[in-house]
């Protein structure tokens, strides 16, 4: 993969993280029953009961982001304890 492609994927992943975190916060807020999540690729409806699933997706996206950033810099995304 070239650096331009990786940087584009990092940008897209960050946008997805923001969209999912916004949806998670809106769904967790009292008074909001349904929230429309628009990722730019698809539009879906989430509700308060989807918060756990949204948080799982956000965690996965952060892992993807860390991997992409490690690839961009040539670093390893796997760390080992120093002891």
ABEGO torsion letter per residue (X at the ends): XBAAAAAAAAAAAAAAAAAAAAAAAAAABBGBABBBBBAGABBBBBBAAAAAAAAAAAAAAAAAAAAAAAAAAGBBABBBBAX
